[in-house]
Amino acid sequence: MTAEILKEIRSVSKNLSRAIFRGLTLDRISNTVTANLITDEAFTPADEMGADAIIRKYVPDYFESKIVISKLTPDEEMVKRKIEEAVSKFSTLVFATLSKDDIKVEKCDGGFNYTISVAKSIASGNLCDRINEYLQANFCGNFTGECQVAEKTLEDLEVEERQDEVEFEMPVRTFKIEDFEFLEGEKIRTAAIYMSDLNLVSDEVILCGTIEEIRERTYTNKKGVEKTYYNFVLSDTTSRAYATYFPRLKTIEKIKQLKAGDSIVCTGLNESFNGNLRYTIKTIDFGKPPKGFVPEKRASKPVPKYYKTVTPQPYTDFEQTFLFTDRTLPACLKGHTFVVFDLETTGLNSSPVSGNMDKIIEIGAYKICDGEIIECFSTFINPERKLSEEIINLTGITEDMVADAPKTEEVMPDFYKFCYGSILVGHNIAGFDFRFVDHYCANCGYILERKIIDTIPLSQELLFLSNYKLNTVADKFNITFNHHRATDDALATAKIFIELIKLKKSLPNFH
């Protein structure tokens, strides 16, 4: 049926002679069927009317119909990226030995020619046929490809696999402590670790930072005696640390004089408790991070050569309200790659040293290249803990849905690969989502670059709304979605992001 409809549409005008379907969607709220077409030629209102009349013939009378046509003329680089995607999808072995110079693309009359350099032992006779089908589903025109045998072997793949299995220990960064002064300790402390690197278990961990909050609390010991202890929130600009302190009788009066804004040096124990890290202060002294402290960049494990657990899928449903009615995109979207993502988690605690950091249970992410949503990364994650009734009711994610899902350490290398080289985008990403993926990627040895754009402050800058929750902003652009599911939220955020940048006409500053 689809082939017949497309044949009729192509007969309307030479401008649509190479048109392809990019999606046929149904909005059940408005009872509207939307047909999204792509052509590589400039088209006229008459072409749109002719195509719309054909679609109308095939749509039942109780539905409204709508045609959306956009012009897309790919260049060599766009086709090359799609070929890479196709190879990763259809042949893991070929993709594992592929370098950026192994694919050559040349524009020709009515389409493109390409060659792929592959090892003789893994050359596939029908690989180019499958790639051609993939390209024709995404671009107009004809594609001709050839696999050329190269002097390479599977040893390249074996070396990469061995590298992926090498144990990687995250280096702990330190900075010099300035203006050290004793309060209750007995040893001069000269260096402290970054709070953002506080992911290790140790009997002696030295932290230095500013007190953001201090609270005096009480507990009753085994003998029935009420005792005092303190909860601290500390910051050294790289992260926050949540710490517990049980004072000594001889220094408790000095501790009571501490207040928010004081800079202190803590020596303490960082231990694993119920699967989370807990920092307990042994002694407190005075000291400060260096003046004008600029954190050094963390070292990262190399980006994985190929996906192991979660393979991204091409995104082809382009139901984006307003995206095609205004067919011009700001220049700032060109030449950039964005990954828009959203998480569902076991709770709201995003601090690794607060005693009970929550786990990710679902990741949904979409990749935007040159203003086009091209790829989807989606998976459940087994949090290895029970889900609360609140989270089950909020997200609809049940124990059964995550029971057989991959674990965090299996997913994060793939997510890092998906995000590598991209600007990260999300709704409240700076205050929530990035903290989770940053921590769990780092636990696997992968350091995400902190280039992030948060659509909340961007929405506040450009829109005048009663609030800036995701569903409220989505309503502004007539974007419908299933809220509180990561993949749906991420797609809605991706569409919102494009619309906001079209309004702003420039990229905001990174957080």
C-alpha positions in Angstrom: 0.0 0.0 0.0 2.7 2.5 0.9 4.6 1.8 -2.3 1.4 2.5 -4.3 0.8 5.8 -2.5 4.4 6.9 -3.0 4.2 6.0 -6.7 1.2 8.2 -7.2 2.8 11.1 -5.2 6.0 10.8 -7.4 3.8 11.2 -10.5 2.4 14.6 -9.3 5.5 16.6 -10.3 9.1 16.1 -11.2 9.9 17.9 -8.0 8.6 14.9 -6.1 9.9 12.2 -8.5 12.4 11.0 -5.9 10.4 11.7 -2.8 10.4 9.2 0.1 8.2 8.6 3.1 9.8 9.7 6.4 6.9 8.6 8.5 3.1 8.2 8.6 1.7 9.0 12.0 -1.6 9.2 13.7 -2.4 11.8 16.4 -5.3 10.2 18.3 -6.1 13.4 20.1 -6.9 15.4 17.0 -7.7 12.3 14.8 -5.2 13.5 12.2 -3.0 11.4 10.0 0.2 13.1 9.0 2.3 12.0 6.1 5.9 13.2 6.2 7.7 13.3 2.9 11.2 14.3 1.9 12.3 15.4 -1.5 15.6 16.6 -2.9 14.1 19.3 -5.2 12.4 22.6 -4.5 8.7 22.2 -4.5 5.7 24.4 -5.0 2.3 24.8 -3.2 0.7 23.1 -6.1 3.0 20.1 -5.5 1.9 20.0 -1.8 -1.8 20.2 -2.9 -1.4 17.4 -5.3 0.4 15.1 -2.8 -2.2 16.0 -0.1 -5.1 15.0 -2.5 -3.5 11.6 -3.0 -3.0 11.1 0.8 -6.7 12.1 1.3 -7.9 9.3 -1.0 -6.3 6.7 1.3 -7.3 8.1 4.7 -10.7 7.1 6.2 -13.3 9.9 6.3 -13.4 10.0 10.1 -9.7 11.2 10.1 -8.2 14.5 9.1 -5.2 14.3 6.8 -2.1 16.4 6.6 0.9 16.4 4.3 4.3 17.7 5.4 7.0 18.0 2.8 10.6 19.0 3.5 13.6 19.4 1.2 16.7 17.6 2.2 19.8 17.5 0.0 22.4 15.4 1.7 26.1 16.1 1.3 29.0 13.6 1.3 29.5 13.9 5.1 25.9 13.2 5.9 25.8 10.1 3.7 29.1 8.9 5.3 27.6 9.2 8.8 24.6 7.2 7.6 26.8 4.5 6.1 28.7 4.2 9.4 25.3 3.8 11.2 24.3 1.1 8.7 27.5 -0.8 9.1 27.2 -0.7 12.9 23.7 -2.1 12.5 24.3 -4.8 9.9 27.9 -6.0 10.6 29.5 -5.7 14.0 32.7 -7.3 12.7 33.2 -4.8 9.8 32.4 -1.9 12.1 34.9 -3.1 14.7 37.8 -2.8 12.2 36.5 0.4 10.4 38.4 3.6 10.6 37.2 7.1 9.4 39.3 6.8 6.2 37.8 3.4 5.2 34.6 5.0 3.8 34.8 7.1 0.6 31.7 9.0 -0.6 31.3 10.8 -4.0 28.3 12.7 -5.2 27.1 11.9 -8.7 24.1 12.7 -10.8 21.0 11.7 -9.0 22.7 10.2 -5.9 26.0 9.0 -4.5 28.7 6.4 -5.0 30.7 5.0 -2.1 33.3 2.4 -1.3 34.1 0.7 2.0 37.5 -0.8 2.8 37.1 -4.2 4.6 39.2 -7.1 5.6 38.9 -10.1 3.1 38.0 -12.5 5.9 34.9 -10.6 6.9 33.7 -9.1 3.6 30.0 -9.7 3.1 28.4 -10.0 -0.3 25.1 -8.4 0.5 26.4 -5.7 2.9 26.2 -2.9 0.3 22.7 -4.0 -0.7 21.5 -3.6 2.9 23.3 -0.2 3.2 21.7 1.0 0.0 18.2 0.1 1.4 19.1 2.0 4.6 20.3 5.1 2.7 17.2 5.1 0.5 15.0 5.0 3.5 16.7 8.2 4.8 17.7 10.2 1.6 16.3 10.8 -1.9 18.3 9.5 -4.8 20.2 6.5 -5.9 23.1 4.9 -4.1 25.8 2.6 -5.4 28.3 0.9 -3.1 31.2 -1.5 -3.2 33.2 -3.3 -0.5 36.9 -3.2 -1.4 39.2 -5.8 0.2 42.0 -4.2 2.2 45.1 -5.5 3.9 43.7 -5.9 7.4 42.7 -8.8 9.5 40.6 -9.7 12.5 43.7 -9.1 14.7 42.5 -5.4 14.8 39.3 -6.6 16.4 41.0 -8.9 18.8 43.3 -6.1 20.0 40.4 -3.8 20.5 38.6 -6.4 22.6 41.6 -7.0 24.7 41.9 -3.2 25.3 38.2 -3.1 26.3 38.7 -5.7 28.9 41.7 -4.0 30.6 41.0 -3.0 34.1 40.9 0.8 34.4 41.4 2.4 37.8 40.0 6.0 37.9 42.9 8.3 38.9 42.1 10.4 42.0 42.9 14.0 41.6 44.3 16.2 44.5 44.9 19.8 45.2 47.2 21.6 47.6 45.7 22.8 50.9 46.4 26.5 51.8 46.3 28.3 55.1 46.2 25.0 57.1 45.5 25.5 60.8 44.9 23.0 63.6 41.5 22.8 65.2 41.5 19.3 66.7 43.9 17.2 64.5 47.5 16.3 65.2 49.0 16.1 61.7 49.5 18.8 59.1 47.4 18.1 56.0 48.9 19.3 52.7 46.6 17.9 50.0 43.0 17.0 49.6 41.1 14.9 47.0 38.5 16.4 44.7 35.1 15.8 46.1 33.9 14.8 42.6 36.4 11.9 42.8 35.1 10.6 46.1 34.2 7.3 44.7 36.7 5.1 46.6 36.6 3.2 49.8 39.4 4.2 52.2 40.2 4.5 55.9 41.7 7.9 55.4 40.2 10.4 53.0 41.1 14.1 53.2 38.6 16.7 52.0 38.9 20.5 51.9 36.1 22.9 51.2 33.6 25.4 52.3 30.7 24.5 54.7 27.5 25.1 52.8 25.3 23.7 55.6 25.9 22.4 59.2 23.1 20.8 61.3 23.3 19.6 64.9 21.4 16.4 65.6 21.0 13.9 68.4 20.7 10.2 68.7 20.3 7.7 71.6 23.2 5.2 72.0 22.9 1.6 73.2 23.1 2.7 76.9 20.1 5.0 76.4 22.2 8.2 76.5 21.4 11.0 74.2 24.4 12.1 72.1 25.1 14.9 69.7 26.4 14.6 66.1 26.6 16.9 63.1 25.7 16.7 59.4 27.8 18.7 57.1 27.4 19.7 53.4 30.8 20.7 52.0 31.8 22.0 48.6 35.2 22.4 46.8 33.5 23.7 43.5 34.0 20.3 41.9 31.1 18.7 43.8 29.4 18.5 47.2 30.1 16.0 50.0 27.7 15.0 52.6 29.4 14.0 55.9 28.6 12.9 59.4 30.7 14.0 62.4 30.6 12.7 66.0 32.4 15.3 68.1 35.0 14.7 70.9 34.2 16.1 74.3 37.4 18.1 74.4 36.7 19.9 71.1 32.9 20.1 70.9 32.8 23.8 71.9 35.2 24.6 69.0 33.0 22.7 66.6 29.9 24.6 67.8 31.6 27.8 66.6 31.8 26.5 63.0 29.3 28.1 60.5 28.3 28.1 56.9 31.0 29.8 54.8 33.9 28.5 56.9 36.6 26.6 55.0 37.7 23.4 56.7 39.9 20.3 56.2 38.3 17.0 57.1 40.1 13.7 57.7 37.7 10.8 57.6 36.5 7.3 56.7 34.8 6.6 53.3 33.0 3.3 53.5 30.5 1.3 51.6 27.1 0.9 53.4 24.2 -0.9 51.8 25.7 -0.4 48.3 26.5 3.3 48.8 29.4 5.3 50.0 29.2 7.0 53.4 31.8 9.6 54.6 32.3 9.9 58.4 34.6 12.7 59.7 37.3 11.8 62.2 39.0 15.2 62.7 38.3 18.7 61.6 40.9 21.5 61.0 41.0 24.7 59.1 42.3 25.1 55.5 41.3 26.3 52.0 41.6 25.2 48.4 44.2 27.2 46.4 43.1 30.7 45.5 41.6 30.8 42.0 41.4 27.0 42.1 40.7 25.6 38.6 40.0 21.8 38.6 42.2 19.7 36.3 40.5 17.6 33.6 39.9 14.0 34.6 41.5 11.3 32.4 39.1 9.1 30.6 39.2 5.6 29.3 39.2 5.6 25.4 35.8 5.6 23.7 34.7 2.0 23.0 35.2 0.9 19.4 31.8 -0.7 19.1 28.6 -1.1 21.1 28.3 -4.2 23.2 25.0 -4.1 25.1 22.8 -1.3 23.7 23.0 -0.5 20.0 21.4 2.8 18.9 18.6 2.6 16.4 17.9 5.0 13.5 15.1 7.4 14.2 12.7 7.9 11.3 9.4 9.2 12.7 9.6 13.0 12.1 6.3 14.1 13.6 7.6 17.4 14.9 5.1 20.2 15.1 6.4 23.4 13.6 9.7 21.8 12.5 8.5 21.4 8.9 6.2 24.4 8.7 9.3 26.6 9.2 11.7 24.7 7.0 14.7 26.9 7.7 16.9 26.0 10.7 19.4 28.4 12.4 22.9 28.1 11.2 24.0 27.4 14.8 22.4 23.9 14.6 24.5 23.0 11.6 27.9 21.4 12.2 27.0 20.4 15.8 25.9 17.1 17.3 23.6 17.1 20.3 22.5 14.2 22.5 19.2 14.9 24.2 18.6 12.5 27.1 16.3 11.8 30.0 16.5 9.3 32.9 14.1 7.5 35.2 15.7 6.6 38.5 14.9 4.9 41.8 14.7 8.3 43.5 16.0 11.8 43.6 19.3 11.5 45.4 22.0 12.3 42.9 25.0 12.6 45.3 27.4 9.7 45.5 28.6 10.6 49.0 25.2 11.4 50.7 24.8 7.8 51.9 22.1 6.5 49.5 22.6 7.6 45.9 19.8 6.4 43.7 20.2 4.2 40.6 19.2 4.7 36.9 16.4 2.4 35.8 15.9 3.8 32.2 17.8 5.9 29.8 16.2 7.5 26.7 18.4 9.6 24.4 18.2 11.0 20.9 21.0 12.3 18.7 20.6 15.5 16.7 22.9 16.2 13.7 22.6 19.4 11.7 19.2 20.0 13.3 17.9 16.5 12.3 16.9 13.9 14.9 18.7 10.8 13.5 19.2 8.2 16.2 17.7 6.7 19.4 19.4 5.1 22.4 17.0 3.4 24.8 17.2 0.8 27.5 16.0 -0.3 30.9 18.7 -0.8 33.5 18.6 -3.3 36.4 19.2 -1.2 39.5 19.8 -4.3 41.7 17.5 -3.0 44.3 13.7 -2.9 44.8 11.6 -0.2 43.3 9.4 1.9 45.5 5.7 2.0 45.0 6.0 5.7 44.4 8.4 5.2 41.5 6.4 2.4 40.0 3.2 4.5 40.1 5.0 7.6 38.7 6.9 5.9 35.8 4.9 2.7 35.1 8.2 0.8 35.3 7.8 -2.4 37.3 10.2 -4.9 38.9 9.6 -7.3 36.0 10.5 -4.8 33.4 14.0 -4.2 34.9 14.7 -7.7 36.2 16.3 -9.0 33.1 17.7 -5.6 31.9 21.5 -5.0 31.7 23.3 -3.6 34.7 24.7 -0.1 35.0 28.3 -1.1 34.3 27.1 -2.9 31.1 25.1 0.1 29.8 27.3 3.1 30.6 30.2 2.3 28.1 27.6 2.2 25.3 26.0 5.4 26.5 29.4 7.1 26.6 30.1 6.0 23.1 26.7 7.3 22.0 27.4 10.7 23.6 31.1 11.0 22.7 31.8 14.3 20.8 28.3 15.7 21.4 26.8 18.5 23.4 24.4 17.1 26.0 20.9 18.5 26.3 18.2 17.9 28.8 15.3 19.4 30.8 16.9 20.0 34.3 20.0 18.2 33.1 22.3 20.4 35.1 20.5 19.9 38.4 19.7 16.2 38.0 20.3 13.9 34.9 23.9 14.9 34.3 24.9 14.1 37.9 23.7 10.5 37.5 25.4 9.7 34.1 28.5 11.6 35.1 28.9 9.5 38.2 28.0 6.1 36.7 30.1 6.7 33.6 33.1 7.7 35.8 32.7 4.5 37.8 33.3 2.7 34.5 36.3 4.9 33.7 34.5 7.1 31.2 34.6 10.9 31.7 31.8 12.9 30.0 32.8 16.3 28.8 30.7 18.9 30.6 29.2 20.7 27.6 25.6 20.8 28.6 22.5 22.8 27.6 19.6 22.9 30.0 16.2 23.6 28.3 14.7 24.9 31.6 16.6 28.2 31.7 16.4 28.4 27.9 12.6 28.1 28.1 12.5 30.7 30.9 14.5 33.1 28.7 12.4 32.7 25.6 8.9 31.8 26.8 6.3 33.3 29.2 4.6 30.4 30.9 2.9 29.8 34.2 5.6 27.2 34.9 8.4 25.5 33.0 7.7 21.8 33.6 8.4 19.6 30.6 4.7 19.0 29.8 3.9 22.7 30.1 6.7 23.7 27.6 5.7 20.8 25.3 2.1 22.1 25.3 3.4 25.4 24.1 4.6 23.7 20.9 1.7 21.3 20.6 4.0 18.3 21.3 2.3 15.3 22.9 4.1 12.5 24.7 3.9 9.9 27.4 5.3 11.8 30.4 7.6 10.1 33.0 9.1 7.6 30.6 12.7 8.4 29.7 12.5 7.7 25.9 9.3 9.7 25.5 10.6 12.6 27.6 13.8 12.7 25.7 12.1 12.9 22.4 9.8 15.6 23.6 12.8 17.5 24.9 14.7 17.1 21.6 11.7 18.6 19.7 11.5 21.4 22.3 15.2 22.1 22.0 15.0 22.6 18.3 12.0 24.9 18.6 13.8 27.0 21.3 16.9 27.3 19.2 14.8 28.4 16.2 13.4 31.2 18.4 16.8 32.2 19.9 18.7 31.7 16.7 21.9 31.0 18.6 23.2 28.4 21.1 23.1 29.4 24.8 26.2 29.2 27.0 27.1 25.8 28.3 26.5 25.0 31.9 
